[in-house]
Each structure stands twice: as C-alpha cells, then as structure tokens.
Amino acid sequence: MIKRTLAETILCVDTLPTLSKVDNKIIEEEIIKDYTINPPKEIYDDVPLRDHKHITWVMDYARSKFKIVYKKTLVPLNGTGKIHKLNESSYKKNYCNPFNLAISPDFIVIYCANSTSGDVVIEYENYRKGLLNWMVPMEKNKIIIFNGNLNFFMTKNEEKEDRISFIIPCQAY
C-alpha cells in the first residue's frame, strides 16, 4: 500500500529564543507609528505593516525553522499590524481569495510582540467531527504558523496594556 498525502493541515508554534536580538519595543513602536500614519477606518481593521529589520528578523527565524521541518520556503506577502486595547478582540477571518487562488497565502504567520492575554483560535474541519478549533495562548515572542485557508480570530485582550501583534501571510515554495 502506498500512502499519498493529498492535503495537510499544519499548526506550528514556536518561541523566539531569548538570545535573539529582536527588540519587541521597537516592533511595538513601528506598529504604533503605522497606526498613526494610516489609522484604521473601523475598529477591527488591521494596518499595513511597513518593512523593518526587527520584523524581518522574526520572519527569518520563523522561515528557517519552518524550512527545516517542512522542507518548504515561506515567502512573505504584505503583512498587517494589530493593536488590541482592553476588551478588544478580532473578528473571524482567513486570507484565502476564492476568486484568485494564485495570490492566496499558503500559510499565515502571527507574532505576539508583547502579549500575555488572549488566544488565537484556529478553526479546522474534521470530516467526521465537523468544525473544530484549536486555541493557542498569545504570549510574548510566540510565533504561530498555520494554513492560510483556515479561519482564525484573536480573543479578547483582558489586560490594560495594549496587545500588539503582526500577521504576515506567506506563500510556500
């Protein structure tokens, strides 16, 4: 009998090493600056993320670890920054574009810059059990990677400090 994997649902969770030179305060400042330059029109809107070396370092680490395990290279697309104030959460979404799958991401990378509150809830289907979800606690320096076609949302920030994170869709080659 020969096994062929036709499709695979992946969830990877890792933490940026403490020896990393990534400065989360600089990432926070950059995302806050992005919010002031291009403020969201609605409370649930994300803000386009500009390139910055600390964000690139996070992505380099995530891409390297992913390539070692899955033998695929993640190519970042345009990312977004997110600030959740006290009692704010995100709405359920995915980045799949059913009208143009060629530009849809294969994977989503979420980085938690300063968080200790809330979860990322990722929904997936199991043919017999129906719709299921997996909850990943949002913690400082946590990197979460999962399939780009999966719905996800971030639960309520229950701390007074703003929860700052970024999301970068990626295609895999």
Z-matrix of the N, CA and C atoms (Angstrom, degrees):
N
C 1 1.450
C 2 1.529 1 108.70
N 3 1.317 2 116.67 1 134.17
C 4 1.457 3 122.05 2 -179.62
C 5 1.523 4 108.44 3 -109.86
N 6 1.318 5 115.41 4 128.63
C 7 1.467 6 120.88 5 178.73
C 8 1.518 7 109.63 6 -93.42
N 9 1.324 8 116.42 7 133.52
C 10 1.459 9 123.18 8 174.19
C 11 1.530 10 107.58 9 -127.47
N 12 1.319 11 116.14 10 126.42
C 13 1.461 12 120.06 11 175.59
C 14 1.517 13 107.38 12 -88.07
N 15 1.324 14 116.29 13 115.41
C 16 1.462 15 121.03 14 -178.10
C 17 1.529 16 111.36 15 -85.49
N 18 1.288 17 116.09 16 -37.23
C 19 1.467 18 121.70 17 177.59
C 20 1.521 19 107.39 18 -153.24
N 21 1.318 20 115.37 19 150.22
C 22 1.450 21 119.41 20 -177.84
C 23 1.524 22 108.97 21 -137.88
N 24 1.318 23 116.05 22 133.93
C 25 1.452 24 121.39 23 174.34
C 26 1.523 25 107.11 24 -98.73
N 27 1.331 26 115.57 25 124.56
C 28 1.454 27 121.47 26 -173.59
C 29 1.523 28 110.25 27 -120.38
N 30 1.322 29 115.28 28 137.95
C 31 1.462 30 122.29 29 169.91
C 32 1.519 31 106.84 30 -133.55
N 33 1.313 32 116.76 31 118.37
C 34 1.475 33 122.30 32 178.00
C 35 1.522 34 107.73 33 -117.49
N 36 1.316 35 115.97 34 135.45
C 37 1.459 36 121.44 35 176.93
C 38 1.518 37 107.38 36 -130.18
N 39 1.309 38 115.91 37 131.58
C 40 1.463 39 121.46 38 179.83
C 41 1.526 40 107.95 39 -146.74
N 42 1.316 41 115.33 40 166.87
C 43 1.455 42 121.38 41 177.23
C 44 1.519 43 108.48 42 -123.76
N 45 1.302 44 115.43 43 135.17
C 46 1.455 45 120.22 44 176.79
C 47 1.523 46 108.22 45 -61.58
N 48 1.335 47 118.37 46 131.72
C 49 1.473 48 120.35 47 -177.97
C 50 1.530 49 112.38 48 -61.96
N 51 1.312 50 115.93 49 150.13
C 52 1.467 51 120.46 50 179.66
C 53 1.531 52 111.40 51 -66.32
N 54 1.327 53 117.34 52 -22.79
C 55 1.471 54 121.07 53 178.06
C 56 1.525 55 112.63 54 -77.16
N 57 1.319 56 116.98 55 -8.72
C 58 1.464 57 121.26 56 -179.42
C 59 1.525 58 110.13 57 -61.44
N 60 1.314 59 115.63 58 147.05
C 61 1.467 60 120.98 59 177.86
C 62 1.527 61 112.04 60 -90.54
N 63 1.324 62 117.03 61 7.15
C 64 1.464 63 120.79 62 178.01
C 65 1.528 64 108.31 63 -65.25
N 66 1.316 65 115.72 64 130.33
C 67 1.464 66 121.95 65 178.42
C 68 1.527 67 108.29 66 -107.92
N 69 1.325 68 115.74 67 106.78
C 70 1.464 69 120.01 68 -178.06
C 71 1.523 70 112.52 69 -64.04
N 72 1.327 71 117.47 70 -29.65
C 73 1.471 72 119.70 71 177.86
C 74 1.537 73 110.25 72 -62.64
N 75 1.331 74 116.55 73 -38.48
C 76 1.471 75 119.91 74 178.10
C 77 1.526 76 109.86 75 -68.17
N 78 1.339 77 117.41 76 -40.76
C 79 1.471 78 120.20 77 176.84
C 80 1.526 79 109.90 78 -60.97
N 81 1.329 80 117.22 79 -44.90
C 82 1.469 81 121.28 80 177.95
C 83 1.522 82 110.50 81 -58.45
N 84 1.337 83 116.89 82 -47.56
C 85 1.467 84 120.89 83 -179.43
C 86 1.528 85 111.50 84 -60.63
N 87 1.326 86 116.81 85 -40.21
C 88 1.468 87 120.95 86 179.77
C 89 1.528 88 111.33 87 -65.82
N 90 1.336 89 117.22 88 -42.38
C 91 1.471 90 120.04 89 179.34
C 92 1.530 91 110.19 90 -68.15
N 93 1.329 92 117.29 91 -39.52
C 94 1.472 93 120.33 92 176.51
C 95 1.531 94 109.62 93 -63.04
N 96 1.334 95 116.93 94 -40.89
C 97 1.461 96 121.30 95 177.32
C 98 1.533 97 110.21 96 -61.83
N 99 1.343 98 116.80 97 -41.69
C 100 1.469 99 120.68 98 177.16
C 101 1.526 100 110.63 99 -60.11
N 102 1.335 101 116.73 100 -38.52
C 103 1.463 102 120.45 101 178.57
C 104 1.521 103 111.57 102 -65.15
N 105 1.337 104 117.14 103 -37.49
C 106 1.467 105 119.03 104 -179.02
C 107 1.528 106 111.13 105 -75.15
N 108 1.332 107 117.31 106 -34.90
C 109 1.465 108 121.25 107 179.23
C 110 1.523 109 111.01 108 -70.77
N 111 1.331 110 116.85 109 -42.05
C 112 1.462 111 122.50 110 -174.39
C 113 1.530 112 108.84 111 -135.56
N 114 1.335 113 117.62 112 73.06
C 115 1.470 114 119.60 113 -174.62
C 116 1.534 115 112.41 114 -63.57
N 117 1.337 116 116.44 115 145.46
C 118 1.468 117 118.97 116 179.28
C 119 1.525 118 110.88 117 -66.96
N 120 1.329 119 115.61 118 146.23
C 121 1.456 120 120.74 119 179.74
C 122 1.531 121 111.36 120 -78.36
N 123 1.324 122 115.65 121 -33.49
C 124 1.462 123 122.13 122 179.10
C 125 1.518 124 108.51 123 -121.40
N 126 1.320 125 117.36 124 159.43
C 127 1.458 126 121.76 125 -177.29
C 128 1.531 127 111.94 126 -61.61
N 129 1.325 128 117.99 127 -31.55
C 130 1.463 129 120.85 128 -177.01
C 131 1.532 130 113.81 129 -90.79
N 132 1.320 131 117.41 130 0.02
C 133 1.467 132 119.96 131 -178.46
C 134 1.531 133 110.93 132 -73.16
N 135 1.316 134 114.61 133 145.18
C 136 1.456 135 120.92 134 172.16
C 137 1.526 136 107.89 135 -92.96
N 138 1.308 137 115.87 136 165.66
C 139 1.454 138 121.33 137 -178.90
C 140 1.526 139 108.63 138 -115.10
N 141 1.343 140 118.28 139 134.13
C 142 1.468 141 119.54 140 178.34
C 143 1.530 142 111.09 141 -55.40
N 144 1.314 143 115.25 142 138.28
C 145 1.456 144 122.80 143 -176.65
C 146 1.523 145 109.30 144 -95.62
N 147 1.317 146 116.25 145 127.11
C 148 1.469 147 120.43 146 175.58
C 149 1.529 148 109.01 147 -85.28
N 150 1.313 149 115.72 148 157.58
C 151 1.466 150 120.03 149 177.19
C 152 1.518 151 110.53 150 -66.31
N 153 1.334 152 115.30 151 139.41
C 154 1.455 153 121.01 152 174.64
C 155 1.519 154 107.61 153 -153.97
N 156 1.320 155 117.01 154 145.04
C 157 1.461 156 119.94 155 -173.10
C 158 1.524 157 113.31 156 -61.95
N 159 1.333 158 119.25 157 -33.76
C 160 1.468 159 120.41 158 -179.59
C 161 1.535 160 111.08 159 -70.38
N 162 1.321 161 116.24 160 -35.67
C 163 1.466 162 120.31 161 175.44
C 164 1.531 163 109.22 162 -69.02
N 165 1.321 164 116.54 163 -40.18
C 166 1.467 165 120.82 164 177.08
C 167 1.521 166 110.87 165 -61.93
N 168 1.336 167 117.43 166 -39.58
C 169 1.469 168 120.54 167 178.95
C 170 1.524 169 111.24 168 -63.23
N 171 1.336 170 116.67 169 -41.11
C 172 1.473 171 119.90 170 177.05
C 173 1.520 172 109.64 171 -60.43
N 174 1.336 173 115.81 172 -46.96
C 175 1.459 174 120.07 173 -178.61
C 176 1.524 175 111.69 174 -66.20
N 177 1.325 176 118.24 175 -37.35
C 178 1.466 177 120.73 176 177.24
C 179 1.530 178 110.73 177 -60.58
N 180 1.322 179 115.89 178 -43.27
C 181 1.471 180 119.93 179 178.16
C 182 1.534 181 110.23 180 -62.68
N 183 1.341 182 116.89 181 -49.38
C 184 1.474 183 121.31 182 -178.54
C 185 1.530 184 110.79 183 -61.45
N 186 1.314 185 117.00 184 -43.56
C 187 1.460 186 121.30 185 -179.39
C 188 1.528 187 111.21 186 -65.12
N 189 1.323 188 117.47 187 -40.73
C 190 1.471 189 120.99 188 179.64
C 191 1.524 190 111.56 189 -64.67
N 192 1.328 191 116.39 190 -46.31
C 193 1.466 192 119.87 191 179.58
C 194 1.530 193 110.82 192 -64.19
N 195 1.337 194 117.08 193 -40.36
C 196 1.460 195 121.40 194 179.74
C 197 1.527 196 110.56 195 -64.06
N 198 1.337 197 116.69 196 -42.04
C 199 1.461 198 120.67 197 -179.16
C 200 1.532 199 111.40 198 -64.81
N 201 1.318 200 117.71 199 -37.64
C 202 1.464 201 121.30 200 178.65
C 203 1.525 202 110.29 201 -62.02
N 204 1.315 203 117.08 202 -44.70
C 205 1.468 204 121.59 203 -175.47
C 206 1.522 205 112.25 204 -79.42
N 207 1.337 206 117.77 205 -45.65
C 208 1.469 207 121.44 206 -170.40
C 209 1.527 208 114.56 207 -107.16
N 210 1.316 209 117.61 208 -3.58
C 211 1.469 210 121.97 209 178.21
C 212 1.531 211 112.20 210 59.29
N 213 1.321 212 116.39 211 31.30
C 214 1.466 213 122.23 212 177.52
C 215 1.522 214 108.68 213 -129.36
N 216 1.330 215 114.89 214 144.13
C 217 1.460 216 120.66 215 178.59
C 218 1.524 217 109.06 216 -97.48
N 219 1.322 218 116.84 217 125.68
C 220 1.462 219 121.69 218 176.07
C 221 1.525 220 109.07 219 -86.49
N 222 1.325 221 115.63 220 127.67
C 223 1.463 222 122.03 221 177.44
C 224 1.527 223 107.55 222 -111.26
N 225 1.337 224 117.30 223 111.87
C 226 1.466 225 120.52 224 -176.17
C 227 1.526 226 112.77 225 -65.50
N 228 1.328 227 114.89 226 140.95
C 229 1.462 228 122.58 227 171.18
C 230 1.535 229 106.52 228 -102.73
N 231 1.298 230 118.61 229 -164.50
C 232 1.469 231 121.31 230 -179.59
C 233 1.520 232 110.74 231 -71.26
N 234 1.324 233 115.99 232 123.52
C 235 1.458 234 120.86 233 -178.87
C 236 1.515 235 112.63 234 -95.99
N 237 1.322 236 114.36 235 172.81
C 238 1.461 237 121.65 236 178.20
C 239 1.519 238 110.16 237 -134.74
N 240 1.314 239 115.04 238 150.06
C 241 1.455 240 121.82 239 174.29
C 242 1.513 241 109.43 240 -102.25
N 243 1.324 242 116.04 241 153.28
C 244 1.457 243 119.91 242 -179.20
C 245 1.518 244 109.58 243 -139.59
N 246 1.326 245 116.37 244 133.33
C 247 1.458 246 122.87 245 173.36
C 248 1.521 247 107.43 246 -119.97
N 249 1.327 248 116.18 247 120.92
C 250 1.464 249 121.23 248 174.86
C 251 1.523 250 108.30 249 -108.56
N 252 1.297 251 115.56 250 120.26
C 253 1.464 252 120.58 251 175.87
C 254 1.531 253 108.49 252 -83.19
N 255 1.304 254 117.55 253 178.86
C 256 1.458 255 122.82 254 179.72
C 257 1.529 256 110.39 255 -51.55
N 258 1.319 257 117.32 256 129.32
C 259 1.474 258 126.07 257 177.90
C 260 1.524 259 114.48 258 68.70
N 261 1.321 260 118.50 259 11.59
C 262 1.460 261 120.49 260 175.56
C 263 1.520 262 110.27 261 -94.38
N 264 1.320 263 114.55 262 149.64
C 265 1.460 264 121.69 263 176.98
C 266 1.526 265 107.21 264 -139.59
N 267 1.325 266 116.42 265 177.92
C 268 1.462 267 118.87 266 176.08
C 269 1.524 268 109.19 267 -105.78
N 270 1.312 269 116.31 268 165.50
C 271 1.451 270 119.96 269 174.87
C 272 1.523 271 109.17 270 -90.42
N 273 1.324 272 116.28 271 164.22
C 274 1.455 273 121.16 272 179.54
C 275 1.519 274 109.61 273 -72.31
N 276 1.356 275 116.13 274 133.62
C 277 1.456 276 120.08 275 -179.39
C 278 1.514 277 109.82 276 -156.17
N 279 1.317 278 114.91 277 167.92
C 280 1.458 279 122.00 278 165.78
C 281 1.524 280 106.38 279 -145.24
N 282 1.299 281 116.46 280 168.73
C 283 1.457 282 120.70 281 -175.05
C 284 1.524 283 112.65 282 -104.68
N 285 1.310 284 117.33 283 11.08
C 286 1.459 285 121.40 284 -179.32
C 287 1.533 286 109.71 285 -74.52
N 288 1.330 287 116.32 286 130.50
C 289 1.458 288 121.67 287 176.90
C 290 1.533 289 107.48 288 -108.18
N 291 1.344 290 117.96 289 98.52
C 292 1.465 291 120.00 290 -175.69
C 293 1.527 292 113.81 291 -64.13
N 294 1.336 293 117.62 292 -16.36
C 295 1.450 294 121.27 293 -179.66
C 296 1.526 295 112.64 294 -89.95
N 297 1.332 296 115.68 295 -14.70
C 298 1.465 297 120.15 296 177.98
C 299 1.532 298 108.48 297 -151.71
N 300 1.323 299 115.24 298 79.46
C 301 1.461 300 120.34 299 -176.81
C 302 1.528 301 112.57 300 -64.83
N 303 1.331 302 117.54 301 -21.71
C 304 1.465 303 120.74 302 -179.63
C 305 1.525 304 112.15 303 -63.70
N 306 1.334 305 117.44 304 -28.01
C 307 1.463 306 119.98 305 178.97
C 308 1.527 307 112.50 306 -100.33
N 309 1.323 308 117.39 307 0.31
C 310 1.461 309 120.90 308 178.34
C 311 1.526 310 109.64 309 -74.77
N 312 1.336 311 116.84 310 143.94
C 313 1.459 312 118.95 311 178.97
C 314 1.527 313 111.77 312 -76.09
N 315 1.313 314 115.85 313 149.57
C 316 1.461 315 121.37 314 173.57
C 317 1.527 316 110.40 315 -82.73
N 318 1.341 317 115.94 316 -33.18
C 319 1.461 318 121.37 317 -177.78
C 320 1.519 319 110.78 318 -140.62
N 321 1.321 320 114.64 319 157.73
C 322 1.459 321 123.11 320 175.89
C 323 1.521 322 107.38 321 -117.69
N 324 1.333 323 116.35 322 134.87
C 325 1.462 324 121.38 323 174.48
C 326 1.524 325 107.27 324 -114.68
N 327 1.341 326 116.14 325 125.09
C 328 1.461 327 121.93 326 175.56
C 329 1.524 328 107.66 327 -116.04
N 330 1.334 329 115.69 328 133.08
C 331 1.462 330 120.71 329 176.67
C 332 1.519 331 108.65 330 -121.33
N 333 1.310 332 116.51 331 129.45
C 334 1.461 333 123.04 332 178.83
C 335 1.528 334 108.22 333 -97.74
N 336 1.324 335 117.07 334 109.36
C 337 1.467 336 120.49 335 -174.40
C 338 1.525 337 112.93 336 -77.93
N 339 1.316 338 117.74 337 -37.80
C 340 1.458 339 118.00 338 -173.23
C 341 1.524 340 113.82 339 -142.83
N 342 1.278 341 118.32 340 9.72
C 343 1.457 342 121.47 341 -166.25
C 344 1.524 343 113.91 342 -80.59
N 345 1.310 344 114.69 343 146.82
C 346 1.458 345 121.86 344 166.33
C 347 1.526 346 109.45 345 -136.24
N 348 1.329 347 116.47 346 13.35
C 349 1.456 348 120.49 347 -175.57
C 350 1.526 349 110.75 348 -133.45
N 351 1.323 350 115.68 349 134.48
C 352 1.458 351 121.14 350 174.49
C 353 1.512 352 113.15 351 95.04
N 354 1.334 353 114.33 352 175.36
C 355 1.454 354 122.49 353 -178.72
C 356 1.519 355 109.53 354 -134.47
N 357 1.328 356 115.24 355 156.76
C 358 1.458 357 121.27 356 164.86
C 359 1.524 358 104.82 357 -96.99
N 360 1.318 359 116.99 358 121.56
C 361 1.458 360 122.14 359 179.67
C 362 1.518 361 107.76 360 -103.71
N 363 1.331 362 115.73 361 120.81
C 364 1.465 363 122.14 362 -177.44
C 365 1.516 364 108.14 363 -112.71
N 366 1.329 365 116.57 364 125.13
C 367 1.462 366 121.47 365 -179.50
C 368 1.523 367 110.15 366 -96.95
N 369 1.312 368 115.87 367 140.15
C 370 1.464 369 121.08 368 176.50
C 371 1.514 370 108.39 369 -146.26
N 372 1.328 371 116.28 370 160.74
C 373 1.461 372 120.80 371 -178.07
C 374 1.511 373 110.95 372 -107.47
N 375 1.316 374 113.98 373 140.76
C 376 1.453 375 122.16 374 172.49
C 377 1.523 376 104.81 375 -121.49
N 378 1.305 377 116.46 376 124.99
C 379 1.467 378 119.38 377 -169.18
C 380 1.522 379 114.20 378 -55.73
N 381 1.327 380 119.26 379 -29.61
C 382 1.468 381 120.41 380 -179.87
C 383 1.521 382 112.75 381 -97.13
N 384 1.314 383 116.27 382 -30.69
C 385 1.465 384 119.75 383 -176.11
C 386 1.520 385 112.76 384 -97.13
N 387 1.313 386 116.68 385 -6.70
C 388 1.464 387 120.19 386 178.85
C 389 1.520 388 112.15 387 80.11
N 390 1.320 389 116.02 388 -145.36
C 391 1.457 390 121.84 389 -176.23
C 392 1.524 391 110.13 390 -82.22
N 393 1.329 392 115.36 391 124.89
C 394 1.460 393 122.22 392 179.12
C 395 1.522 394 108.62 393 -122.24
N 396 1.328 395 116.70 394 167.22
C 397 1.461 396 118.72 395 173.97
C 398 1.511 397 110.57 396 -139.57
N 399 1.320 398 114.29 397 156.33
C 400 1.452 399 122.71 398 178.61
C 401 1.517 400 106.99 399 -125.71
N 402 1.324 401 116.40 400 132.31
C 403 1.457 402 120.71 401 -178.14
C 404 1.531 403 110.01 402 -107.84
N 405 1.323 404 115.71 403 129.12
C 406 1.463 405 121.83 404 177.57
C 407 1.527 406 107.08 405 -117.00
N 408 1.330 407 117.75 406 118.51
C 409 1.476 408 119.41 407 178.79
C 410 1.531 409 111.19 408 -61.02
N 411 1.336 410 115.75 409 137.14
C 412 1.467 411 120.79 410 176.36
C 413 1.518 412 107.57 411 -83.80
N 414 1.312 413 115.55 412 115.10
C 415 1.454 414 121.86 413 -179.43
C 416 1.519 415 108.74 414 -132.55
N 417 1.322 416 115.53 415 151.68
C 418 1.464 417 121.36 416 -179.89
C 419 1.522 418 110.45 417 -53.45
N 420 1.343 419 116.01 418 134.49
C 421 1.469 420 124.99 419 178.41
C 422 1.522 421 114.65 420 72.13
N 423 1.317 422 118.56 421 9.68
C 424 1.466 423 120.64 422 -178.87
C 425 1.521 424 110.52 423 -83.05
N 426 1.337 425 114.40 424 136.47
C 427 1.457 426 122.58 425 177.12
C 428 1.528 427 107.34 426 -114.66
N 429 1.327 428 116.48 427 129.01
C 430 1.462 429 122.33 428 -179.02
C 431 1.531 430 107.42 429 -124.25
N 432 1.333 431 116.11 430 126.76
C 433 1.468 432 121.20 431 179.24
C 434 1.526 433 108.18 432 -126.12
N 435 1.337 434 116.83 433 132.30
C 436 1.464 435 120.70 434 179.22
C 437 1.524 436 109.42 435 -153.48
N 438 1.322 437 115.79 436 168.15
C 439 1.468 438 122.11 437 -177.82
C 440 1.526 439 111.14 438 -57.89
N 441 1.344 440 115.11 439 140.37
C 442 1.453 441 121.43 440 -176.81
C 443 1.524 442 115.16 441 -71.50
N 444 1.327 443 117.80 442 -15.04
C 445 1.461 444 119.93 443 -179.71
C 446 1.527 445 112.83 444 -89.97
N 447 1.320 446 117.58 445 -2.55
C 448 1.465 447 120.68 446 -177.87
C 449 1.523 448 111.07 447 -85.42
N 450 1.336 449 115.23 448 139.70
C 451 1.461 450 120.23 449 173.29
C 452 1.524 451 109.08 450 -73.64
N 453 1.329 452 115.53 451 144.81
C 454 1.464 453 119.57 452 177.35
C 455 1.519 454 109.33 453 -152.19
N 456 1.321 455 115.28 454 161.85
C 457 1.462 456 121.43 455 172.91
C 458 1.516 457 108.87 456 -156.54
N 459 1.322 458 115.64 457 163.79
C 460 1.456 459 122.09 458 178.02
C 461 1.512 460 108.23 459 -108.95
N 462 1.341 461 116.35 460 130.09
C 463 1.463 462 120.43 461 -178.90
C 464 1.534 463 110.22 462 -73.54
N 465 1.299 464 114.60 463 175.58
C 466 1.454 465 123.00 464 -174.14
C 467 1.535 466 112.77 465 -59.25
N 468 1.331 467 115.20 466 136.93
C 469 1.468 468 121.06 467 171.31
C 470 1.518 469 107.30 468 -80.20
N 471 1.299 470 116.73 469 118.11
C 472 1.469 471 120.81 470 -176.26
C 473 1.522 472 112.61 471 -103.84
N 474 1.324 473 116.77 472 15.15
C 475 1.461 474 120.44 473 178.02
C 476 1.519 475 110.12 474 -112.81
N 477 1.333 476 116.64 475 155.28
C 478 1.458 477 121.21 476 179.50
C 479 1.522 478 111.70 477 -68.01
N 480 1.334 479 116.90 478 -31.86
C 481 1.467 480 121.22 479 179.14
C 482 1.528 481 109.61 480 -72.08
N 483 1.329 482 116.21 481 139.33
C 484 1.464 483 120.57 482 176.99
C 485 1.524 484 110.10 483 -61.14
N 486 1.324 485 115.96 484 138.68
C 487 1.474 486 121.60 485 175.40
C 488 1.523 487 107.23 486 -93.96
N 489 1.324 488 116.42 487 120.66
C 490 1.461 489 121.19 488 -175.64
C 491 1.515 490 109.17 489 -117.51
N 492 1.334 491 114.82 490 129.31
C 493 1.462 492 120.83 491 -179.65
C 494 1.522 493 108.93 492 -147.19
N 495 1.332 494 115.73 493 169.56
C 496 1.452 495 118.34 494 171.70
C 497 1.517 496 109.50 495 -136.62
N 498 1.330 497 114.42 496 154.21
C 499 1.455 498 123.29 497 -178.68
C 500 1.528 499 107.33 498 -125.02
N 501 1.334 500 115.83 499 127.43
C 502 1.461 501 120.13 500 177.83
C 503 1.520 502 109.64 501 -127.92
N 504 1.328 503 117.88 502 110.21
C 505 1.468 504 120.70 503 173.59
C 506 1.534 505 109.10 504 -69.23
N 507 1.324 506 116.15 505 146.31
C 508 1.473 507 121.00 506 -179.14
C 509 1.521 508 110.53 507 -137.65
N 510 1.305 509 114.78 508 147.55
C 511 1.467 510 120.10 509 168.01
C 512 1.516 511 107.52 510 -100.88
N 513 1.327 512 116.65 511 150.58
C 514 1.466 513 121.39 512 -176.21
C 515 1.522 514 109.85 513 -113.70
N 516 1.316 515 115.73 514 137.76
C 517 1.456 516 122.19 515 178.58
C 518 1.513 517 110.20 516 -133.11
